Amino acid sequence: MTRQQSFVQPEQLNFKDDGIFPNSPLPLLFYRDAITTDAKDPASIFEQRFAENDWTNSWRDGVYSFPHYHSTSHEVLGVYSGAATLRLGGEHGKNVEVHAGDVVVIPAGVAHQNVGASNDFGVVGAYPDGRQRDLLRGLPGERPKADHNIASLPLPENDPIYGVEGPLRGIWKSAGAKSK
């Protein structure tokens, strides 16, 4: 695999607790055109890069069409084909267009859903240290356990694309994430 010459600096999107979804003080990181997807099996490029940086327990699929979040892990999504509109942050959040080659790092607690996609839309998802994820929908009774889970998560050791030298740790540390 050939590494790209320079880092793609991520856009940072912030979402506040809306009473339904906890969202996060950590910014969601959106890397546009971060990985070239012109391989025969573009999903494998994302899987390999994420695994090299200890974001594992990966899967290939789409993104659920209902708003949801994870309280037991942060999540990275690598778009390996197609395009979609993702609503991030819940009902009053932001719609973001994603395309093949984009990578989205979603802090635990941030709501996300697919609100429209091309027929060939596909993502690889993975989790720091291969953590197991839960699936929460903003239903009554999910919190405060979800809030406790989110607060206890350690800062990932590596950026899922660029490893220890990547921008994730610096950005999230400055936003208040705690180290292991």
C-alpha positions, 0 to 999 in steps of 0.5 A, spaced: 500 500 500 502 506 498 501 512 503 499 519 501 504 524 501 501 529 506 496 528 511 489 530 509 487 535 515 480 533 517 474 538 518 471 538 525 464 538 526 461 539 533 455 537 536 452 538 543 447 534 547 440 535 544 437 532 550 435 525 546 442 524 543 448 525 548 453 527 542 460 529 544 464 535 546 469 531 542 469 534 534 467 529 529 473 528 524 471 528 516 477 527 512 475 528 505 478 524 499 483 521 504 484 514 501 484 513 494 479 507 492 481 505 485 483 498 487 480 492 485 477 491 492 477 498 495 474 496 501 480 492 503 484 498 502 480 501 508 480 495 512 488 494 512 489 502 513 485 502 519 488 495 522 495 498 521 493 503 526 489 498 531 482 500 529 479 493 528 473 489 529 471 491 522 465 490 517 463 492 510 456 495 509 452 501 509 449 506 515 443 505 518 437 509 516 435 511 523 439 515 528 443 511 532 449 512 536 454 508 540 456 509 547 462 503 548 466 505 542 468 511 537 467 509 530 471 510 524 467 509 517 471 509 510 467 510 504 469 505 499 464 506 494 458 510 492 456 517 495 451 518 501 448 524 505 449 522 512 445 526 518 450 527 523 448 530 530 441 528 530 435 531 528 437 538 529 444 536 526 448 537 520 447 533 513 454 532 510 455 529 503 460 523 503 463 520 497 468 514 496 475 516 499 472 520 505 473 517 512 469 520 518 471 519 525 465 519 529 466 520 537 462 515 542 455 519 543 454 522 536 448 521 532 449 519 525 444 516 520 443 515 512 438 519 509 439 518 502 445 514 498 447 511 491 445 504 490 453 502 490 454 506 497 458 502 501 463 503 508 468 500 512 467 501 519 472 499 525 473 501 532 479 503 536 483 497 539 477 492 536 472 495 541 465 492 541 460 497 540 453 497 542 447 500 538 443 506 541 437 510 538 436 515 543 430 512 547 428 513 554 432 509 559 438 509 555 442 514 559 445 515 564 448 508 563 450 511 556 453 517 558 457 513 563 460 509 558 462 515 553 465 518 559 469 512 561 472 511 554 480 512 553 483 517 547 484 512 541 492 511 541 492 512 533 488 516 528 485 511 524 488 513 517 495 516 519 497 512 526 500 516 532 502 522 528 495 523 525 491 529 527 486 525 531 490 525 538 492 532 538 485 535 536 481 530 541 486 532 547 485 539 546 477 538 546 478 535 553 479 527 551 483 523 557 489 519 555 489 512 557 
